[in-house]
Amino acid sequence: MDSQTAFEFSLDFGRSKPVVVEPSSAQVSSDGGLLLFRQLDEQLGLTEQFAATLTDPRDADRIEHSFLEMVRMRVYGILADYPDQNDHDVLRSDPVFKLLCNRSIDAADLASQPTLSRFENAVGVPCFFRLDDLLIDHFIDSFDRPPRHLTLDLDVFDDPTHGEQQLTFFHGYYDQYQYLPRVMTCAENDRVLNACLLYGSSHPALAADDDLEKVVQRLRQAWPGVQLHFRADSGFSVPRMYQACERLGVHYTIGLGMNPRLKRLSENTLKTAIERYEATGQPQRLFCAFWYRAESWPAQRWVIVKCEANAQGTNRRAVVTNRPGAFVLPEAAYDDYTNRGESENRNKELKDGLETDRLSDHRYFANLFRFHLHLAAYHLLVAMRTAVADPPSPIPGKSMPGESMPTEALPGPRRRAWHNRRREHDPLGEGQPCTWRTRLIKVAATVRETTRRVIVQLSSSWPYLNHYRRVVQQLLGAPRPSFDSG
């Protein structure tokens, strides 16, 4: 960091010896764990390919900070909880960040905030089409063999705005000025396949059928035999989404808002649930399914209605689906739809964990590019989780939840018990961004450089040193200890 004026002071809080605090001239960083993400990035080529999609309009002979260097500054900064350009006015002299950007720790500082601002505003429209393609390319490359089945989840989340950003509008439901990011994720590996930054008051399904068609075509080019299932909430229950899925041969389950006619058709089922609850005192959950046609639909479609009665009252929810099994087992089809709640966790990671809601540039396209920088950070995080995942092994003499059937098929309490045990055993493989920061990224490191090598020293008393060692061994292909070992 920048050298500060020498000082020294003592703290006295009841000890026999005073605690003396003074600055050090050593090169020290608080983000030593980012070096492991840089190693993984080198293997994947993510930031290099990301930067290659961008067109640099500057004079090549006068460039001091390359687009690749600035992409890495921003992506690794987001991973380490530095989501804003302003953060890099200090980080630009950090020795670890210089190493991340392939600079000597004694070299000139990295790009400043004004340079980063010009960078984000310099990205042209054609670059976004290439960035969209890169999302799907990395998704396809994440599989070591062709998948037989993929589940695609589409959802939006709010991004509050507080300035004069272009295309920010007031949204009545969220009661705020905002953008409306939309993300398509895969339930099988948590990756993002497609993303869009909608204007603030947009309908969630705006051009979603076009995005879905593009994704489906690319996936079937790579894997002609893959079966695709699409899930979304009632914000996407519009005829063009059903028609797109049917035209593309995609099975779908989409939430459907309850209306007076659906309530009439499910009234007997709800009445039965209430009677059983009053007779037994146990919560009741019943299903009915039938052919239904709304006025805007050209044909009938299969609708499933869940009817609940419990101490909190009654509740009804509906979905429309074309899944073959839904005609035989409507409850199972509905339960599979509710598993799309995991995609909402991906949105929470993006919005809250990686702070994708910090889109504060004035120009819309600059904010769209920021959105892609956050997505790149998310992809590195997911790839790292996959690389170090260490699911718990069965306990001798005990049946292991999920051993005899897929985890998703377990009843709610058993599924939660399995996930809780998985998180305890494998905190990084299941870790949110904050977990990765506290257990790996945020570690003090002393950096020094000699003629032949760069030496990074960590404290031997750091509580999570074993996590660091295990991740290094996994990335370098060496035998790895368990997180539980000392």
C-alpha positions in Angstrom: 0.0 0.0 0.0 1.1 3.7 -0.1 3.8 4.5 2.3 2.5 6.6 5.2 4.2 9.1 7.5 6.0 7.2 10.3 4.1 7.1 13.6 3.9 5.1 16.8 1.5 4.9 19.6 0.8 2.7 22.6 -2.4 1.1 23.7 -3.0 0.3 27.4 -6.0 -1.9 28.2 -5.0 -3.5 31.4 -2.0 -5.5 30.2 1.4 -5.5 32.1 3.1 -4.4 28.8 1.9 -1.7 26.5 0.8 -2.6 23.0 2.8 -0.6 20.5 1.4 0.1 17.0 3.5 1.3 14.2 3.5 1.1 10.4 5.7 -1.3 8.5 7.6 -0.8 5.2 6.9 -4.4 4.2 4.6 -5.1 1.1 1.5 -6.5 2.8 -1.9 -7.2 1.3 -5.2 -8.2 3.0 -6.4 -10.3 0.0 -3.8 -13.1 -0.3 -6.5 -15.7 -1.1 -7.2 -14.1 -4.5 -4.0 -15.7 -5.8 -5.8 -19.0 -5.9 -8.5 -17.6 -8.0 -5.9 -16.2 -10.3 -4.4 -19.7 -10.6 -7.9 -21.1 -11.5 -8.4 -18.3 -14.0 -5.1 -19.2 -15.7 -6.4 -22.8 -16.2 -9.8 -21.6 -17.4 -8.7 -18.6 -19.4 -11.9 -16.7 -18.3 -10.6 -13.2 -17.9 -8.4 -13.5 -21.0 -11.3 -14.6 -23.1 -13.5 -12.0 -21.6 -11.0 -9.2 -22.5 -10.6 -10.7 -26.0 -14.3 -10.0 -26.7 -13.7 -6.2 -26.2 -12.6 -3.8 -28.9 -9.9 -1.4 -27.7 -10.2 1.9 -29.6 -7.0 3.4 -28.1 -3.6 3.9 -29.9 -1.7 0.7 -29.2 1.6 2.6 -28.8 0.2 4.8 -26.0 -1.5 2.1 -23.9 -0.4 1.9 -20.2 -3.2 -0.2 -18.8 -4.5 -2.9 -21.1 -8.2 -4.0 -21.1 -7.1 -7.4 -19.8 -5.4 -5.8 -16.8 -8.5 -3.6 -16.0 -10.8 -6.6 -16.4 -8.8 -8.5 -13.9 -8.7 -5.5 -11.5 -12.5 -5.3 -11.5 -13.3 -9.0 -11.5 -11.0 -9.9 -8.6 -12.0 -6.7 -6.8 -15.6 -7.8 -6.9 -14.7 -11.2 -5.6 -12.9 -9.6 -2.7 -15.8 -7.2 -1.8 -14.5 -4.2 -3.7 -17.4 -3.6 -6.1 -16.8 0.1 -6.9 -14.2 1.8 -9.2 -13.3 4.1 -6.3 -11.9 1.1 -4.3 -9.1 0.8 -6.8 -7.7 4.2 -6.1 -6.1 2.4 -3.1 -6.0 -1.1 -4.5 -3.9 0.0 -7.5 -0.8 -0.1 -5.3 -1.6 -3.4 -3.5 1.1 -6.0 -4.2 -1.4 -8.9 -4.6 -3.4 -7.0 -7.1 -0.3 -6.2 -9.1 0.5 -10.0 -9.1 -3.0 -10.7 -10.3 -2.4 -8.4 -13.2 1.0 -9.9 -14.1 3.0 -6.9 -12.8 6.0 -6.8 -10.5 5.2 -5.6 -7.0 7.7 -2.8 -7.6 6.2 -1.7 -10.9 4.1 1.4 -11.4 0.6 1.4 -9.9 -2.4 -0.1 -11.7 -5.2 1.9 -13.3 -6.9 4.6 -11.3 -10.7 5.2 -10.9 -10.9 7.7 -13.8 -9.1 5.3 -16.1 -11.5 2.4 -15.0 -14.5 4.7 -15.7 -13.3 5.5 -19.2 -12.7 1.8 -19.7 -16.3 0.8 -18.7 -17.7 3.6 -20.9 -15.6 2.6 -23.9 -17.3 -0.8 -24.5 -19.3 -0.8 -27.7 -22.6 -2.6 -28.5 -21.1 -5.4 -30.6 -19.0 -6.5 -27.6 -22.1 -7.4 -25.7 -23.1 -10.0 -28.3 -19.7 -11.6 -28.0 -20.0 -11.5 -24.1 -23.4 -13.3 -24.4 -21.8 -16.0 -26.6 -18.9 -16.3 -24.0 -21.4 -17.1 -21.3 -22.8 -20.1 -23.2 -19.3 -21.2 -24.4 -18.1 -21.4 -20.8 -21.3 -23.2 -19.7 -20.8 -25.8 -22.4 -17.1 -26.2 -21.5 -18.0 -26.8 -17.9 -19.3 -30.3 -18.8 -16.7 -33.1 -19.3 -19.3 -35.2 -21.1 -22.6 -34.5 -22.8 -25.5 -34.1 -20.3 -28.7 -36.1 -20.9 -30.9 -33.5 -19.2 -30.7 -29.9 -18.2 -33.0 -27.7 -16.2 -33.0 -24.0 -17.1 -34.3 -21.5 -14.6 -35.2 -17.9 -15.5 -35.8 -15.1 -13.0 -35.3 -11.4 -12.3 -34.2 -9.4 -9.3 -34.3 -5.7 -8.5 -31.4 -3.4 -8.7 -32.2 -0.1 -6.9 -30.7 3.0 -8.5 -30.0 6.3 -6.7 -28.8 8.7 -9.4 -29.4 9.6 -13.0 -28.6 6.3 -14.7 -30.1 5.9 -18.2 -33.1 3.6 -18.4 -33.8 3.6 -14.7 -37.5 3.9 -14.0 -39.9 3.6 -11.1 -41.3 0.1 -10.5 -44.6 -0.1 -8.7 -44.1 -3.5 -7.2 -40.6 -2.8 -5.8 -41.6 0.8 -5.0 -38.3 2.2 -6.2 -36.3 3.5 -9.1 -34.3 0.6 -10.5 -32.9 -1.7 -13.2 -34.3 -5.2 -13.6 -31.6 -7.7 -14.2 -32.7 -11.1 -15.6 -30.6 -14.2 -15.3 -30.9 -17.7 -16.7 -29.2 -20.4 -14.7 -28.8 -24.1 -14.9 -30.0 -26.2 -11.9 -27.4 -28.9 -12.5 -24.3 -26.8 -12.1 -25.4 -23.3 -11.0 -23.8 -21.6 -14.1 -25.3 -18.6 -15.8 -26.2 -19.2 -19.5 -27.8 -15.9 -20.4 -28.2 -12.5 -18.7 -30.0 -9.2 -19.6 -30.2 -5.8 -17.9 -33.8 -4.7 -18.4 -35.0 -1.1 -17.9 -36.5 -0.4 -14.6 -40.2 -0.8 -15.3 -39.9 -3.6 -17.9 -42.1 -6.7 -18.0 -39.9 -9.6 -16.8 -40.6 -11.6 -20.0 -39.5 -8.8 -22.4 -37.7 -10.7 -25.3 -37.2 -13.7 -22.9 -38.5 -16.0 -25.7 -35.8 -14.8 -28.0 -33.1 -15.3 -25.3 -34.5 -18.8 -24.6 -34.4 -19.7 -28.3 -30.8 -18.6 -28.7 -29.7 -20.6 -25.7 -31.6 -23.7 -26.8 -30.2 -23.6 -30.3 -26.6 -23.3 -29.0 -27.1 -26.2 -26.5 -28.6 -28.5 -29.2 -25.7 -27.6 -31.5 -23.3 -28.9 -28.8 -25.5 -31.8 -27.6 -28.2 -32.8 -30.1 -29.8 -35.3 -27.8 -30.1 -33.2 -24.6 -33.5 -32.9 -23.0 -34.3 -29.4 -21.8 -36.7 -28.4 -19.0 -37.6 -24.7 -18.5 -38.9 -23.3 -15.2 -40.0 -19.7 -14.3 -42.4 -18.0 -12.0 -45.7 -16.4 -12.9 -43.9 -13.2 -14.1 -43.2 -15.3 -17.3 -46.7 -16.8 -17.7 -47.4 -15.2 -21.1 -48.4 -17.0 -24.2 -45.2 -16.3 -26.2 -43.2 -18.2 -23.5 -45.4 -21.2 -23.8 -45.3 -21.1 -27.5 -41.6 -20.7 -27.7 -41.1 -23.8 -25.5 -43.5 -25.8 -27.5 -42.0 -24.7 -30.8 -38.5 -25.5 -29.5 -39.5 -28.9 -28.0 -38.7 -27.8 -24.5 -40.6 -29.1 -21.5 -41.7 -26.3 -19.2 -43.3 -25.6 -15.9 -44.3 -22.0 -15.3 -46.1 -20.4 -12.4 -49.7 -19.2 -13.2 -51.5 -16.5 -11.2 -54.7 -17.6 -9.6 -57.9 -16.1 -11.1 -61.6 -16.6 -10.3 -62.0 -19.4 -12.8 -59.0 -21.4 -11.5 -60.4 -20.9 -8.0 -63.7 -22.3 -9.0 -62.1 -25.3 -10.7 -60.0 -26.1 -7.6 -62.7 -25.3 -5.0 -63.6 -29.0 -4.3 -60.0 -29.9 -3.7 -59.5 -27.0 -1.3 -62.7 -27.9 0.5 -61.4 -31.5 1.0 -58.1 -30.2 2.3 -59.9 -28.0 4.9 -62.2 -30.9 6.0 -59.2 -33.2 6.5 -57.3 -30.5 8.4 -60.2 -29.9 10.7 -60.6 -33.6 11.3 -57.0 -34.4 12.0 -55.3 -31.2 13.0 -52.5 -32.0 10.6 -51.5 -29.7 7.7 -53.0 -30.9 4.4 -51.5 -30.5 0.9 -53.7 -31.7 -2.0 -53.4 -31.3 -5.7 -55.8 -31.2 -8.6 -55.0 -31.0 -12.3 -57.1 -30.3 -15.4 -57.1 -28.9 -18.9 -57.5 -25.2 -19.0 -57.5 -22.5 -21.7 -57.2 -18.8 -21.0 -58.7 -16.3 -23.5 -55.3 -15.5 -24.9 -54.3 -19.1 -25.4 -54.9 -20.8 -28.8 -55.3 -24.2 -27.2 -55.8 -25.9 -23.8 -52.8 -26.5 -21.5 -52.4 -28.7 -18.5 -52.7 -26.8 -15.2 -51.8 -28.1 -11.7 -53.2 -26.4 -8.6 -51.8 -27.0 -5.1 -54.3 -26.5 -2.3 -53.1 -26.2 1.3 -54.9 -26.0 4.6 -53.0 -25.5 7.9 -52.9 -23.4 11.0 -52.0 -20.3 9.0 -55.1 -20.7 6.8 -55.5 -21.8 3.2 -53.2 -21.3 0.2 -53.5 -22.1 -3.5 -50.8 -22.0 -6.2 -50.9 -23.0 -9.8 -48.5 -23.9 -12.6 -48.9 -24.6 -16.3 -46.8 -27.4 -17.7 -46.3 -29.7 -20.6 -44.1 -32.2 -18.8 -45.2 -35.8 -19.7 -45.1 -36.9 -16.0 -47.4 -34.1 -14.9 -50.4 -35.9 -16.3 -49.7 -38.9 -14.1 -48.0 -37.4 -11.0 -49.0 -33.8 -10.7 -47.6 -33.5 -7.1 -44.2 -34.6 -8.3 -44.3 -32.2 -11.2 -45.2 -29.3 -8.8 -42.5 -30.2 -6.3 -39.9 -30.2 -9.0 -41.1 -26.7 -9.9 -40.6 -25.5 -6.3 -37.0 -26.6 -6.5 -36.4 -23.6 -8.7 -36.0 -21.8 -5.4 -32.3 -22.7 -5.7 -32.1 -20.4 -8.7 -33.3 -17.5 -6.4 -30.2 -18.3 -4.3 -28.1 -17.7 -7.3 -29.7 -14.3 -7.7 -29.0 -13.6 -4.0 -25.4 -14.5 -4.5 -25.2 -12.1 -7.5 -27.1 -9.2 -5.9 -26.1 -9.4 -2.3 -22.9 -11.5 -2.2 -21.2 -10.1 -5.3 -23.1 -6.8 -5.1 -24.3 -6.7 -8.7 -26.7 -4.0 -7.6 -23.9 -1.5 -7.6 -24.5 -0.3 -11.2 -23.8 3.4 -10.7 -22.5 4.5 -14.0 -24.6 7.1 -15.9 -24.7 5.3 -19.2 -26.8 2.2 -19.6 -24.2 0.3 -21.6 -21.5 1.1 -19.0 -23.8 -0.5 -16.4 -24.5 -3.4 -18.7 -20.8 -4.0 -18.9 -20.5 -3.8 -15.1 -23.2 -6.4 -15.0 -21.0 -8.7 -17.1 -18.0 -8.1 -14.9 -20.0 -9.3 -11.9 -21.1 -12.3 -13.9 -17.4 -13.1 -14.6 -16.6 -12.9 -10.9 -19.6 -15.2 -10.2 -18.4 -17.7 -12.8 -14.9 -17.8 -11.2 -16.6 -18.4 -7.8 -18.8 -21.3 -9.1 -15.8 -22.9 -10.9 -13.8 -22.7 -7.7 -16.6 -24.3 -5.7 -16.8 -27.1 -8.2 -13.0 -27.6 -8.2 -12.8 -28.0 -4.4 -16.2 -29.7 -3.7 -15.8 -32.5 -1.2 -19.3 -34.0 -0.5 -19.5 -36.0 2.8 -19.0 -39.8 2.5 -21.6 -42.2 4.0 -21.3 -42.8 7.7 -20.5 -46.5 8.4 -23.6 -48.4 9.7 -25.9 -45.5 8.9 -28.1 -44.8 5.9 -27.0 -41.6 4.2 -29.6 -39.2 3.0 -29.4 -39.1 -0.7 -27.5 -42.4 -1.0 -30.4 -44.4 -2.5 -32.1 -41.6 -4.4 -31.3 -38.1 -5.8 -31.1 -35.4 -3.2 -33.8 -33.4 -5.0 -36.2 -36.4 -4.5 -35.8 -36.5 -0.7 -38.7 -35.2 1.5 -38.2 -31.6 2.8 -36.7 -32.4 6.3 -34.3 -35.1 5.0 -33.2 -32.8 2.1 -32.5 -30.0 4.6 -30.6 -32.4 6.9 -28.5 -33.5 3.9 -27.6 -30.0 2.8 -26.8 -29.0 6.4 -24.4 -31.8 6.8 -22.9 -31.0 3.4 -22.3 -27.4 4.4 -20.7 -28.4 7.7 -18.4 -30.9 6.0 -17.6 -28.9 2.9 -17.9 -25.2 3.8 -16.1 -23.9 0.7 -17.8 -26.3 -1.8 -21.1 -25.0 -0.6 -19.9 -21.6 0.4 -21.5 -18.2 -0.4 -19.2 -15.3 -1.4 -19.0 -14.1 2.2 -17.8 -17.6 3.3 -15.1 -17.6 0.7 -14.0 -14.2 1.8 -13.8 -15.0 5.5 -12.2 -18.4 5.1 -9.9 -17.9 2.1 -9.8 -14.6 0.3 -9.3 -12.2 3.2 -6.0 -13.2 4.6 -3.0 -11.0 5.3 0.0 -11.8 3.1 3.5 -10.4 3.1 4.9 -10.2 -0.5 8.5 -9.9 -1.5 10.1 -10.3 -4.9 13.6 -11.5 -5.6 15.5 -12.0 -8.9 14.1 -15.5 -9.4 10.7 -15.6 -7.7 8.0 -13.9 -5.8 7.4 -15.1 -2.2 4.1 -14.7 -0.5 4.0 -15.5 3.3 0.9 -16.3 5.3 0.6 -16.5 9.1 1.1 -20.0 10.4 -1.5 -19.2 13.1 -4.2 -18.2 10.6 -7.3 -20.4 11.6 -8.1 -21.3 8.0 -4.6 -22.1 6.8 -5.6 -25.7 6.1 -8.4 -24.5 3.8 -5.8 -22.6 1.8 -3.5 -25.5 1.6 -6.2 -27.9 0.5 -7.4 -25.5 -2.3 -3.8 -25.1 -3.5 -3.4 -28.9 -3.6 -6.6 -29.4 -5.5 -5.8 -26.7 -8.1 -2.3 -28.1 -8.6 -3.5 -31.7 -8.8 -1.8 -32.9 -5.6 -3.5 -35.2 -3.0 -5.7 -33.2 -0.8 -6.6 -33.3 2.9 -10.1 -33.0 4.1 -11.4 -29.6 5.4 -12.0 -31.4 8.7 -8.3 -32.3 9.2 -6.0 -30.2 11.1 
